[in-house]
């Protein structure tokens, strides 16, 4: 076929079948548009196959194994449990297959056309798709780019003991000593999960502290220390050497002093590059950042009329929650709905054990904008549900602008933190005040009562805090 000879007409073309892409396709179909989804591999993306789902399954396995220690308090006698990683890996594949099948079924039921192949923009309204030895051309009314990023090759990946946050969850044996490099949710989840599955873990953080509110950082460090996770802060990895027996990691502190630690395995984030150039964004002269991320407006529109972009290929954090929201926004805008993407209250979720959720500003961030801030924390150990479940670790920290009484941030570490994030985001989105959060009814006993007590502590009214300890002024 001569390129440009025949162009089949399409309505909405979605490039990429990850969380942002397939949800954009379904939302557009729900709104009456004829949708074509182009994906070169299988729908589900990195999140399903090597990212979100595998890491969360390992976190759940670690959590369940750790929970056996508390069974005896409930009268359940359990001998020491063994752990079989191959069984967990088989379960991972079954979970992936089940979820992928569900996505495929949704695509079929929404009458979305599926095309397998690699897409490339030929012009502002035409796209070419290569599949094996065939090349097809389509003319579209609208296009949504959800093509994500690709790993760039590094020297470390040549050694099976030098891992990234995809390959670490494909291991067939638990490392004897895993060195985890990083400070984001990927690093913290890997450190937590593999320690609870039997590995010795050392966490190396280049920054002075974790990325959360100070009270959450302090509690997370206490919990990790209790679990014998060694932590090195303010340390830069200067050199990595391997031999047949071990990995040597040379660290350098802020003072210039060097130290060396050894491990059996090491994991760190792999460098990634947006797939914008592979799609021909430069051919269209589409506006991108210096690193190739596609620039979009709040409606997820690119600089080219009729073309939208969502997910990791755009600027901002590489999170599924971002891609999902952007995908829906792009589809809704294409369908003529009033919709926009706003990430100011995007929650940071970490599936450590216990988990962390951080919504809104930290005190450090708020102090740069507001003159008078008030903050209070409530320990989850003081809740009735903690006595029932035995999950006593963690706290809820809230902060407000004292002049307007508007909530600025809600930060939680502890069992139930992930689910509590939804309420936190809603309260912040609605510019909630303390009276808004104290007016409603909270189930008893429940972790949600921790949020109520933290808010009440702002005015010295927390019931389950000792007198004089519930109010903290900043």
C-alpha positions in Angstrom: 0.0 0.0 0.0 1.2 3.5 -0.8 1.1 5.7 2.3 -1.7 8.2 2.0 -3.6 6.2 -0.7 -6.5 5.1 1.5 -7.5 6.4 4.9 -10.3 4.7 6.8 -12.5 7.2 8.6 -12.6 6.9 12.5 -14.4 9.1 15.1 -12.4 8.9 18.3 -9.0 7.1 18.3 -7.4 6.2 21.6 -3.7 5.3 21.5 -2.7 3.1 24.4 -4.7 0.6 26.5 -3.4 1.3 30.0 -5.7 2.7 32.8 -6.0 6.1 31.2 -6.5 4.8 27.7 -9.1 2.1 28.2 -11.1 4.2 30.6 -11.0 7.1 28.2 -12.3 4.7 25.5 -15.1 3.4 27.6 -16.2 6.9 28.8 -16.2 8.2 25.2 -18.3 5.2 24.2 -20.7 5.8 27.1 -21.2 9.3 25.8 -22.2 8.1 22.3 -18.9 8.3 20.4 -17.6 5.6 18.1 -14.3 4.6 19.6 -11.2 2.8 18.2 -8.6 1.7 20.7 -5.1 1.1 19.4 -2.7 -0.9 21.6 0.4 -2.7 20.5 0.3 -5.3 23.3 -2.4 -6.2 25.8 -4.9 -3.8 27.4 -4.1 -3.0 31.1 -0.7 -1.4 30.6 2.2 -1.4 33.0 -0.1 -0.8 36.0 -1.8 -4.2 35.5 1.1 -6.4 34.3 4.2 -5.2 36.1 3.3 -2.2 38.3 0.3 -1.5 40.5 -1.2 -4.9 40.7 1.9 -7.0 41.3 3.3 -4.6 43.9 -0.1 -4.4 45.8 -0.4 -8.2 45.7 3.1 -8.5 47.3 2.1 -5.9 49.9 -1.0 -7.9 50.7 1.1 -11.1 51.1 3.5 -9.3 53.4 0.6 -7.9 55.4 -1.1 -11.3 55.7 2.1 -13.0 56.8 2.8 -10.4 59.4 -0.8 -10.6 60.7 -0.2 -14.2 61.8 1.8 -12.9 64.7 -1.4 -11.5 66.3 -3.6 -14.5 65.8 -2.9 -15.9 69.2 -4.5 -12.9 70.9 -7.8 -14.0 69.4 -7.4 -17.6 70.5 -6.3 -18.8 67.1 -3.2 -21.0 67.4 -1.1 -21.1 64.3 2.3 -22.7 63.9 5.0 -20.8 62.2 3.9 -20.4 58.5 6.2 -21.1 55.6 6.2 -18.9 52.5 6.3 -20.2 48.9 7.1 -17.4 46.5 6.3 -19.5 43.4 2.7 -19.8 44.7 2.5 -16.1 45.0 3.9 -15.6 41.5 1.2 -18.1 40.2 -1.4 -16.1 42.0 -0.1 -12.9 40.5 -0.5 -14.3 37.0 -4.1 -15.5 37.7 -5.0 -12.0 39.1 -3.5 -10.3 36.0 -5.3 -12.7 33.7 -8.6 -12.2 35.5 -8.4 -8.4 35.5 -7.3 -8.3 31.8 -10.2 -10.5 30.9 -12.5 -8.1 32.7 -11.1 -5.1 30.8 -11.4 -6.9 27.5 -15.1 -7.8 28.2 -15.9 -4.1 29.1 -14.3 -3.0 25.8 -16.4 -5.5 23.9 -19.6 -4.7 25.7 -19.1 -1.0 25.0 -18.6 -1.8 21.3 -15.1 -0.4 21.1 -13.1 -1.4 18.1 -9.7 -2.9 18.9 -6.7 -2.5 16.7 -3.4 -4.1 17.6 -0.3 -2.3 16.4 2.0 0.6 16.8 0.6 4.0 16.0 2.3 7.0 14.4 0.9 10.4 13.5 1.1 11.3 9.8 -0.7 14.6 10.1 -3.0 16.5 12.4 -5.9 14.2 11.5 -4.3 11.1 10.2 -2.6 8.2 11.9 -0.7 5.2 10.7 -0.8 1.8 12.5 1.9 -0.8 11.8 1.0 -4.4 12.8 3.6 -7.0 11.6 3.9 -6.6 7.8 0.8 -4.5 7.4 0.4 -0.7 7.6 -3.0 1.0 7.8 -4.0 4.6 7.7 -6.9 6.2 9.6 -8.4 9.7 9.5 -9.8 10.7 12.9 -12.1 13.4 14.3 -10.4 13.3 17.7 -7.5 11.4 19.2 -6.5 10.7 22.8 -2.8 9.8 23.4 -2.4 7.5 26.3 0.9 5.9 25.2 2.8 6.3 28.4 6.6 6.0 28.8 9.2 3.4 28.1 12.2 2.3 30.2 15.6 3.4 28.8 18.4 0.8 29.0 20.9 1.1 31.8 24.0 -0.8 32.7 22.5 -2.1 35.9 19.7 -4.0 34.2 22.2 -6.4 32.7 22.6 -8.1 36.1 19.6 -10.0 37.3 20.4 -8.9 40.9 20.1 -5.2 39.9 16.4 -4.6 39.7 13.8 -2.0 38.9 10.3 -1.7 40.4 8.9 -4.1 37.7 11.5 -6.8 37.7 11.7 -7.0 41.5 8.1 -8.4 41.6 9.1 -11.1 39.1 11.8 -12.6 41.3 11.6 -16.3 41.9 13.3 -16.2 45.3 13.2 -13.7 48.2 16.6 -11.8 48.3 18.7 -12.4 51.3 19.5 -8.7 51.6 17.6 -6.1 49.4 19.0 -2.6 49.1 16.2 -0.3 48.1 17.1 3.1 46.6 14.5 5.8 46.7 12.0 7.9 48.6 8.8 7.5 46.7 5.9 5.1 47.0 7.7 2.5 44.9 10.7 2.4 47.2 8.7 2.4 50.4 6.3 -0.4 49.2 9.2 -2.6 48.1 11.0 -2.1 51.4 7.9 -2.9 53.4 6.7 -5.9 51.4 10.0 -7.7 51.0 10.9 -7.2 54.7 7.7 -8.9 55.7 8.2 -11.7 53.2 11.6 -12.5 54.8 14.3 -10.4 53.3 16.7 -8.2 55.1 16.1 -4.7 53.8 18.2 -1.5 53.7 16.5 1.7 52.5 18.7 4.4 51.0 17.2 7.8 50.7 19.0 10.7 49.0 16.9 13.3 50.8 16.9 14.3 54.5 13.5 12.7 55.2 10.5 11.0 53.6 8.2 13.2 51.5 5.2 13.3 53.9 4.0 15.6 56.7 6.6 15.6 59.5 4.4 13.6 62.0 3.9 10.9 59.4 7.6 10.8 58.5 8.4 10.3 62.2 5.9 7.5 62.6 6.9 5.7 59.5 10.6 5.8 60.5 9.6 4.5 64.0 7.7 1.6 62.4 10.4 0.7 59.9 13.0 0.8 62.7 10.8 -1.5 64.8 10.8 -3.9 61.8 14.6 -3.8 61.5 14.5 -2.0 58.2 17.8 -0.1 58.2 17.5 3.5 56.8 20.2 5.8 55.4 19.1 9.4 54.8 20.9 12.1 52.9 23.0 9.6 51.1 23.8 9.6 47.4 24.7 6.4 45.5 28.0 7.1 43.9 29.0 3.7 42.7 27.7 0.2 42.3 30.0 -2.8 41.9 29.1 -6.4 41.6 30.9 -9.7 41.9 29.6 -13.3 42.0 28.8 -13.1 45.7 27.5 -9.6 46.4 26.7 -6.1 45.4 28.8 -3.3 46.8 27.1 0.1 47.0 29.3 3.2 47.7 27.4 6.0 49.4 28.3 9.6 50.0 26.8 11.9 52.6 26.2 15.6 52.6 29.5 16.1 54.4 31.4 14.3 51.6 32.1 11.2 53.8 31.8 7.9 51.9 30.6 4.5 53.2 30.1 1.1 51.6 27.3 -1.4 52.2 26.8 -4.8 50.7 23.6 -6.6 49.6 22.5 -9.6 47.6 20.1 -7.5 45.4 19.5 -3.9 44.7 16.3 -2.2 43.4 15.9 1.4 42.1 13.6 3.2 39.7 14.5 2.7 36.0 14.8 5.9 34.0 11.9 6.4 31.7 11.3 8.4 28.6 7.9 9.6 27.2 6.8 7.8 24.0 5.9 11.1 22.4 8.7 11.0 19.8 7.8 7.4 18.8 4.3 8.7 18.0 5.5 11.5 15.8 4.7 14.4 18.1 7.7 16.3 16.7 6.3 15.8 13.2 3.1 17.7 14.3 5.2 20.2 16.1 3.2 19.4 19.2 4.3 21.3 22.3 6.3 19.2 24.7 8.6 19.7 27.7 12.3 19.4 27.4 12.1 15.7 28.4 9.4 15.0 25.8 6.3 15.0 28.1 3.3 16.4 26.1 2.0 19.7 27.4 -1.8 19.9 28.0 -4.3 22.3 29.4 -6.9 21.5 32.2 -9.1 19.9 29.5 -6.2 17.6 28.6 -6.0 19.2 25.1 -2.6 19.3 23.5 -1.4 22.2 21.4 -2.9 20.5 18.3 -6.6 20.9 17.9 -8.5 17.7 18.3 -5.7 15.8 19.9 -5.6 15.1 23.7 -3.1 13.4 25.9 -3.4 11.7 29.3 -1.3 9.7 31.8 2.4 9.2 32.1 3.1 10.8 28.7 2.0 14.2 30.2 3.9 16.2 32.8 3.3 15.4 36.5 3.5 12.3 38.6 3.4 8.9 36.9 0.3 7.6 38.8 -2.7 5.5 37.6 -5.1 7.8 39.5 -3.8 10.7 37.3 -4.2 8.8 34.1 -7.7 7.5 34.9 -9.0 11.0 35.7 -7.3 12.6 32.7 -8.7 9.9 30.4 -12.3 10.5 31.6 -11.8 14.3 31.3 -10.5 14.0 27.7 -13.4 11.8 26.6 -15.9 14.1 28.2 -14.5 17.2 26.6 -14.6 15.5 23.2 -18.2 14.6 23.8 -19.0 18.2 24.5 -19.2 18.0 28.3 -17.8 20.6 30.7 -14.9 18.8 32.4 -11.4 19.6 33.6 -8.4 18.0 35.3 -7.2 19.5 38.6 -4.6 17.7 40.7 -4.2 20.1 43.6 -5.7 17.5 46.0 -4.3 14.4 44.4 -3.7 11.9 47.2 -0.3 10.3 47.7 -1.0 6.7 48.6 1.6 4.2 49.8 0.7 0.5 50.4 3.3 0.0 53.1 2.1 -1.9 56.2 0.6 0.1 57.7 -0.4 2.2 54.6 0.0 6.0 54.2 -2.3 8.5 52.6 -1.3 12.2 52.2 -3.8 14.7 50.9 -3.3 18.4 50.6 -0.6 20.6 52.0 2.0 19.7 54.6 2.8 22.3 57.4 6.0 23.2 55.6 4.1 23.9 52.3 1.3 25.7 54.1 3.6 28.1 56.0 4.8 29.5 52.7 1.2 30.7 51.9 -0.7 31.2 55.2 0.2 33.3 58.2 -1.6 31.3 60.9 -1.8 27.5 60.8 -3.1 25.1 63.3 -2.4 21.4 63.3 -3.3 18.5 65.4 -2.6 14.7 65.4 -4.6 11.8 66.8 -3.0 8.4 67.5 -5.1 5.5 66.1 -4.1 3.4 69.1 -6.6 5.5 71.1 -9.5 4.2 69.0 -11.8 1.4 70.0 -11.3 -0.4 66.7 -7.6 -0.5 67.4 -8.2 -2.6 70.5 -10.5 -4.9 68.5 -8.2 -5.5 65.5 -4.8 -5.1 67.3 -3.7 -2.6 64.6 -2.5 0.2 66.9 0.1 1.8 64.8 -0.4 5.2 63.1 -2.1 8.5 63.4 -4.2 11.1 61.6 -2.8 14.6 61.3 -4.9 17.6 60.1 -4.1 21.2 59.5 -6.2 24.3 58.9 -5.8 28.0 58.0 -6.7 29.4 61.4 -8.0 32.7 59.9 -10.6 31.1 57.7 -10.9 27.7 59.4 -10.5 26.0 56.0 -8.8 22.6 55.9 -5.5 22.5 54.2 -4.3 19.0 54.6 -5.2 15.6 56.0 -2.4 13.0 56.5 -2.8 9.4 57.7 -0.6 6.5 58.5 -2.3 3.3 59.8 -4.8 0.6 58.9 -7.6 2.1 56.8 -5.5 5.1 55.6 -6.1 4.3 51.9 -9.9 4.2 52.2 -9.9 7.3 54.4 -8.1 9.2 51.6 -11.4 9.4 49.7 -13.1 11.3 52.6 -10.0 13.5 52.9 -9.9 14.5 49.2 -13.7 15.2 49.3 -13.3 17.4 52.4 -10.4 19.4 50.8 -12.2 19.7 47.4 -15.2 21.2 49.1 -13.1 23.7 51.1 -14.4 22.0 54.3 -14.1 23.6 57.7 -13.8 22.0 61.0 -17.6 22.3 61.6 -18.2 20.4 58.3 -16.2 17.4 59.5 -17.5 17.4 63.0 -21.2 17.8 62.0 -21.6 14.3 60.5 -21.9 10.9 62.1 -19.0 8.5 62.1 -19.4 4.7 62.4 -18.3 3.2 65.8 -15.9 1.5 66.1 -14.0 2.5 63.0 -10.8 4.0 61.7 -12.8 7.0 60.4 -13.3 8.1 64.0 -9.6 9.0 63.9 -10.3 11.7 61.4 -13.1 13.1 63.6 -10.9 13.1 66.7 -8.0 14.7 64.9 -10.3 17.6 63.7 -11.8 17.9 67.2 -8.3 18.0 68.6 -7.8 21.3 66.7 -10.0 23.0 69.3 -9.1 20.8 72.3 -12.2 18.7 72.1 -10.8 15.3 71.2 -12.5 12.9 73.5 -9.9 10.2 73.6 -6.8 12.4 74.2 -5.6 13.3 77.6 -6.5 16.8 78.7 -4.0 19.4 77.5 -2.6 17.2 74.7 -5.2 17.6 72.0 -4.4 21.1 70.8 -1.2 22.0 69.0 -0.5 25.4 67.6 2.0 26.1 64.9 
